[in-house]
Amino acid sequence: MSNAKHFTVADYLLTRLHQLGLRKVFQVPGDYVAYFMDALEDFDGIDAVGDLTELGAGYAADGYARLTGIGAVSVQFGVGTFSVLNAIAGSYVERNPVVVITASPTAENRVTIKDTGVLFHHSTGDLLADSKVFANVTVAAEVLTDIRTACQQIDQALTLAISLRRPVYLEAWQNVWGLACAKPEGELCAVPLISNKHSLTALLDNSLNLLNKARQPLVLLGVEINRFGLQDAVKELLKASGLPYSTTSLAKTVISENEGVFIGTYADGASFPATVDYVEQADCILALGVIFTDDYLTMLTQQFDQMIVVNNDETSRLGQAYYHQVYLTDFIAQLTEHIKASSLYPRQNMMLPLLPPQPQITPALLQQPLSYQNFFDLFYAYLLEQQLRDKTRLILGESSSLYMSARLYGLPQDSFIADAAWGSLGHETGCVAGVAYASKQRVMAIAGDGGFMMMCQSLSTISRHRLNSVVFVMSNKVYAIEQSFVDICAFAEGGEFAPFDVLPTWDYLSLAKAFSVAGYKVQTGAELIQALDQICSQKDRPALVEVVIPSQDLAPAMAGLVKSITGNTIEQCPNCKG
């Protein structure tokens, strides 16, 4: 508890956050929020982790929340809140409860503003501008102005955060964080989502009818299974039904990929061809907790009527029919009970896709220059050979590498993190600190060079706290995803990249030295394995690895995705000689 002379509103919030399991607040300092920062400094059980940028602090809080269930970021009013907004929008889209903490001018300041018309620092002139903006990407945007209501506002906001698994915004007038208040009573609990019995029964009956008749059924798992703690319930359903399952990219490793009948991650054409074929031929898709982005438009346009979709919002449906107030916990539990009572399950003798064998380290791969394909083959083969899958958290950035990860399989539960729905470049490097603090495992982030350039300052935070982590930068010097959709022919022999997709050249080894992390530059398979050996022999020194990839090496998963979405291939390009 706080060592301050009196218990304050800031202490109240910190006590509630501690009760919810929070142990780190990521912050960038500011004078308005000084009362809160002072209370945090004195509070036993929660540490402040300083970051150099508000966006980096937001990404770190997001990464921390993905593993612990709650995150928090403290920033300055105006310049800080608007900078962290992008990270919080991602938390909102991807169902991740992060608490944004800030402060604005005091009651006395506001009298001065009214009397003189003065523009206070970091203000737009509208002192409600910040809360108005955050109301669009949070489930509560509260401004604490009165000691009589401040604690109630905190409790209501935090209850919404843990109930709906979404971020909240808490701004106090500067002096309010330091006002004395009573200590909280009891603990906060998530409000259960209770299904309408009639809607639930109707959806269950119709779902079972479709599932029972299906020749090639499939369960597609989404990230809400993780966010609402339903992994065990899903495992029981899969065991009872015998149904094969896939996950979205965002939900990869929502349960262990060694559980049940896993057919590979589904990300449209980026997936294994065998996975794509099975999904496209499925005549019943049971989608549980899935956030459908435009990566899944093929499924949504071609298999809409064969889909059973259940989420913890108002989108549950079967084909064209919608069922209001049907939620995941109730639906999964009752579906499992019905399946257990049926002689049709567990399903057996289904024709399942044959996934490629796991990669191995071979002399040929070691001798070759690195490409996307052999980097991932060697990287994953190394994790397998050294038995590091259970000791590693993988973070994949919004880049070609994210889609290559759809072709990895056999990863343990909750070992994979990606900003795959919001898709913000740089998220992977920014959230390394949060994931590292929330996990005792080594964090390995694989970033595109464009995204890394946006968030390279996060290396300083990683280095300062000597976090057990490594960032691989896929250095191909272009925005490959954008270019592949703009004109895939740039990747053919003699092709030219659009000027806006060409990146500057960085000296990554010098950058590693500047940030006091170990630096490596790898161009061949042998150099990659040597770097991995050295990195894994040290636990207290973070590392930056430049992975040199030819600009015109289009990742196979990206080629598959582009073909699926646009119909374009390199082989169709006029200058292609392949």
N, C-alpha and C positions, 0 to 999 in steps of 0.2 A: 504494500500500500504506500501512498505518498507520505513523505516525511515533512510535508509542508505543515504550517501552523493550523491551517483549517482545510477541510475537505471541500473541493471546488467542483464546478461543473465539468472542468477538464478531467478531474479525478473520477467523476461519475462515469463519463464516457470510457475512460481507460479501464475502470473496474468492469464495466459491462463487456468490453472487448476481451479482457482477460478471461472472463467467465466463458466466453464463446470460443476460447482456444487461441486467441491471437497472442503472439509473443514478439512480433517485430512491427514497427511502423516505419515505412520508408518516407523520407522527408527531404525537402529543400527549404531552408529557413526563410523567414520573412518577419518584418516587425509587427505586422498586424496579428500574426498567430503566435506571438512570443509567450503569452500566458499559457497556451497549450503546450508549447515546446518546453517551457520550464517545468510544467507538471509532469510531462513525459520523462524528462531527465531525472526526476526524483522518484518516479514510480517503480516499485519493485515488481519485476515479472514481465515487463515489456520494455524492449530496447529500441532506441532510435537508430535507424540506419540511414546515414546521409548519402544522398546521390547528387550528381553534378547537374542533372537536368530534371525538370518536372516530368517530362515524358518518360525518362528512364525510371524515375521513382514510381510512376504509375504502372509501367510494364512489370517492374519488380513486384509491386503489390499484387498485380494480376497473377503473376507466376506463383507467388506465395499462396494466394487464395485457392489456386487450382489443386493444391495438395493438402491444405489445412482446412479449407472450408470457409475461411474469412480472411480478408486482407484489408490494409489501411494505408493511406497516403496522406501526408500533411504538406500543404503548399501555401504559398502566399496568395492573397486575394488578387484577382484580375490577371496579372501576368503569369501567375503560377497556375491558377485554375484553368485558364484557357489553354495553357501549354499541356496540361495533363488530360485535357478533354478527350483526345484521340484514344488514349489507353482505356479510359472509362467507357467510351462508346463500345470498344471491343469487349470489355467485361459485360456490358449490358447485352450485347448480341449473343455472347457465348455463355450466358447464365452463370456469372461469376461474381459473388458478393464482395465488392470492394467498397470501403468507406472512405469518402473524400472529406478531409477535415481542413477547414480554413477559417478565416476571420476577416471582418470588414470594419470600417470606421466605427468608433464608439458612439454612444448616445450624445455625448457632448460634442464630438466632431460633427455630428449630423445637424445640431443646432447652428454651428458655425457655418456649415455648408449652406443651410437655408438662409442665414442672415447675410452672408457675403457672396454667395455664388461661386466660391472657390472650388476648383477641381482638385480633389485629393489624389495623391499619387496612386497609380495603378488602377484608377477608376475610369470607366467610360463616361461618367456623368450620371449614369443610371445605376444606383447602388443595388438594384435587384437584377442587374443584367446577368450576373454569374448564376444565380439560382434559376433564372428563367431558362438559360441555356442548358443547365444540367437537368432540368425537369424533363428534357427530351431523352435523356440516356440514363435515367435512374428511376427507381420506383418510389423514391421520396427525395425531395429537394427542400430541406428545412433551413430556415433562418432563425436562430435562437436570439431573441431580443429581450426576453423577460425571464427572470429567475423563477417566477411562479409556474412557468410552462416549459422551461428548457429541458428538464429531465424527462418529462412526459414525451416531448418531441423526440428525444434521443431514443427512448424505449420503443416508440412507435416505428421509427425509421429502421432501427436494427431488427425489429421483429419482421418487418417487411423484407429486409435483406435476406434473412435466413429462411424465411418462408418461401419466397419466390426465387431465391438464388440469383439476385440481381444487385447492382451497386446502389448506394445511397449517397446523398450529398448533405453534409452538415456544416453550415456556416454560422458562426456566432458573431454578434457585435463584439468588437475586440475585448472590451472589459468583461463580457459575460463569462468567458472561459475561466476567469479568475474569481468569480463570485462564489461565496460559500453556499453550500446546499447540503441536504441530508444524503446519507449513503443509500445506495439502492437496496431494495428489499427483494429477496428471492432471486430467481434467475429467469432469463428470457427463454421462451420456447417457440419453435416454429409452429405456426398455425396449420393444422392438417388440412389438406385439400380433400374434401369429401365428395364423392361422386353422387350424382343423381341416380337413384336405384333403377328407375325405369329406363333411363338412357343407357346405363351400364348394362342392364340385362339385354336390351335390344342389340347393342353393339356386340356383346359376347355371343349371343345366339347367331347373329349373322356372320360374325368372324369365324366361329367354329364351323358353320356350314361351308364357308369358302375354303378354310384350311383342310377340312376333311375330304373335300373333293379334289384338292390340288394334286396334280401329278408332280410338280416341281416347286414346292414351297420354299420360302426363304425368310429368315428373321434378319432384319437390318437394325443394328443397334446405334443409338445416337448418344450424344454427350450428356443428355439429361439423366441417363442411367447412373452416371457417375455423380452428377451434381446433387441428385436427390437420394444418394446412398442405396441404390437398388441393385447393385451388382449381385448380391447373394440371391435375391429373388429371381433375377434373370438366369443365373446359373441353374437354379432349380427348374425353371421353365424349360431350358434347353435340355437338361438331363431327362425330364419327364417326357418331352416331346420327341427327342432325337432329331429335331430339325436342324439343318445347317444354318450357319449365320455368317454375316459379314458386318463390318462397321463402316461408318463414314470416316473421312480423314480426320475430322475434328475429334471423333470418338475412338480413334485407334487406341487399343489397349484398355478400353473401358472395362473389359475383363481380360484375363490372360488369353492370349492367342493359342495357348496349348489346351484350353478348355473346350470340351464339346467338339463339334464338327465345324471348324473354321475354314472358310473357303477363300480367304484373302480379303484385304481391305478394298472397298469399292469406291472408286473415284472416276467413274466413267472410263474413258479410253486410257487413262493413266494406269489402270490396274493391270494385273496379269490378264492376257487374252482369255485364258480359261475361266477366270473369275467373271470377266465381262460377259462371256457367252452364257454362263450359268445364270447370271442376274437377268440378262435380257430375255431369257427363255422362261423365267420364273412366272408361274401363273397365279401365285399368291405371295405378296410381299408384306410381311408383318413388320412395320416400321415403328419402333419403340423409342420415344425420346429423341427423335431425329430433328435436327435443324437443316432444312433443305435449302441449299444455296444453288446458284445457277450451274455449279458443277454437276448437279443432278437433274438438269432439265430433260435429258434424254429419257430418264426413268419417268419423270413427271408427265411428259407429253405422250409417251408411248405406252405406259403401264398404269396410268392413273386409276383406271377402273379395277385393277387387280390389287390395289394397295389398301391395307388396313393401317391407318396412321393414328397413333395415340401419343399425345403430349400433355404436359401440365399447363395447358392453356385451352383456348376454345377452338382448337383446330382438329380435334379427333374426328375421324371420318372412316367410312368404308366406301371406296369408289366415290360416287357423287353424293352420297348421303352423309350428312354431318350429325354428330351426336354431342349435344352440349353438356358440359359439366361431367365429363368422364376423364378421370385422371389415372396416371400411370400405376401408382401403388395398388389401387383397387383392381384395375384391369388385369395387371400381371398376376396378382394373387388369385383372382377368380378364374382366369384362363388356365392357370396351372392346375387348379383343383379339378376343373372340367376335363382337362387332358389326362390327368392321373386316373380319372374314373372311366376313361374310354378305352376300349379294346383296340382302337386304331393306333394307339401310341404305346411305346415310342416307335416312330417311323423307321423302317428298315429297308434295305435293298434299293436305296435311291442312287441314281447315277450322279456322282459328284465330280466336280472339276479336279483335274490332276495338276497340282501346283509344281513348278520346277523344283529340282533338288536345291538344298541350301548351298550357298557358294562356299568354295574352299580356296585357300591360299595355294597357288600353283606357281612354279617357276616362270611360266609364260606370263602370268599376270604381274609378277614382280618386275619383269624386264620391260614391260610396256609403259609408254607415257600414260599419264592419268587421263581418263575421260570420266564422264558421269557414271557410266556403267561399271567400269572397273574400279572406280573409287568406292562405290557402294558395295560391290562384290567383296573387295578386300577389307573395307571397314567392317562390314557385318561378319565376314568370315573370321576376322580377328576377335570380335566380341564373342563369337561362338567358340572359337578355339581356346581362348583364354578364360572362358566361363564368366564373362563380364556382363551378360544381359541382366542378371539380377542385381548388379551393383552399379547400374548406369541409368541415368535419366536422359533421354534424348529430347532435344528441342529442335524442331525443324522450322525454318523461316519460310515466309511466303516467297518461294522461289522454285526453280526447277527441282531442287532437292526435295521439296515437300511432296511433289508428285512421284518422285522416285521412291519415296518412303512407302508409298502404297504397295510396292513390290517387295517389301520386307515382311516376314511373318515369323511367328514363334516368340514374339516379345511378351514379357510378363505384364501383369495388370498394372495400370497407371504408370507405365514407364515411358510414355510418349506424350509430348506436349506440342501443340501447334495452334497458331492463330488462324485456323483454316476457314472460318466463316467470315470474320471481319477482314482478315487478310492484310494487315498493316505491315509494310516493310520495316524491318528493324526490330520487331517485337521479340524475336528469338534472342538477340544479344541483350536487349533490355531486361528481359525477365530471368536471365541466368541467375542474378543475385537472389531473387525471390525464391526460385526453385532450389538453389543451393542451401539457403537458410532453412527451407522447409523439409529438406531431405538430407539424410546422412550419406547418400550415394554421390558418386561423381556425376557432374552434369556435363554433357557433351552437346553443344549447340552447333548446328550446321546452317550457315548463313549464306545467302547470296551476297555478292560484293556490293551491289547497290543498296541493299538493306543494311548491311554492316556499316557502310559509310555514313548512314543516317544516325547510327547509334554507337559509334566507336567509343564515345566517352564512357559508356558503361564498363569498358575494360578497366577504367580507373577505380570504379567501385569494387569490381571483382578483385583487382589487385590489392587495394587498400585493406580489404578484409581477408585476404589470402584464402579465397573460396576455392574449393576443390572442383575446378571446372576448366573446360577447354572450348574455345570457339574455332571452328573450322570455317574459313572463308573460301567459297568456291569462286576463284578468281578467273572469270572469263572476260571481264572488262566490258560487259554489255548487260542491258536489261533483257535477258533472253526470253522471258515469258511474254513481255510486251511485243518484242520483235517477232516472235513465232506467230502471234495472232495478226500483227500488222502485215507482215510479208514473210512467209516461211522460206521463201527462196533465198533470203539472206544467208541461210545455213547451207545452201548448195555451193559447190565449188565455183569460185568467182563471184559469189553473191556479195551484196553490199548492205550494211546495216544502216537504218535510218539514223541521221545525226543525233536525234534526241534519245536514241537508245544506246549510245556509246558513252562509257564511263571514263573518268580520268584514271591515270595510272598512279597507284600508291605504292610506297615502299613499306610493306607490311612489317618487315624485320625491324626497321627503324621505329615504326609505330609501337611494336611490342617493347622495344627498349625504352621508349618514352613513357610507356605505361607500367614499366617494371614487371612485365610478364615474360615467360619463356617464349621465344619466337622460333618458328620453323617455316621453311619453304620447301614444299614437296612437289616434284614433277613426275616421279615414277612410282610404281608400286612398291619397289624396295625402299624408297625414301619415306613413303607413307608408313610402312610397317616399322621402320627404324624410329620414326618420330613417335608412333604410338607406344613402342617399347619404352622410350625415354619418358614420355608423359605419364604412363601408368606406373612407373617406378617412383614417382614423386606424388605426394598427396597435398603438399602445402604450397605449391607454386602453380598458379594458373598459367594457361598457355594460349597462344594465338598461332594458328596454323594456316598459312596461305597454301591453298590447293590449286595449282596452276592447271587450268582447263582451257583447251583451244576455244576461241570465240565461236567458231562454227560447229562445235560439237553440241548438237541438239540432244538433250537427254531423251532416251527412248520413251519414257513415260510422257514427256511433253509432246513428243511426236504423235503418240497415240491419242492424247487428249485433243490436240489440234485437229487431227483427222476426224475424231468423233464429233467435234463441235462444228467445224467449218467444212470438213470434207477435203481440206488441202493437205498435200503431202510433198515432201522434198522431191520425190520421184517425178512429180508432175511439172517441176520447174524447167524452163527452157534450157538452162545451163547445167542441168543435172547430168552427170555421166555415170550414175550408178544404176 
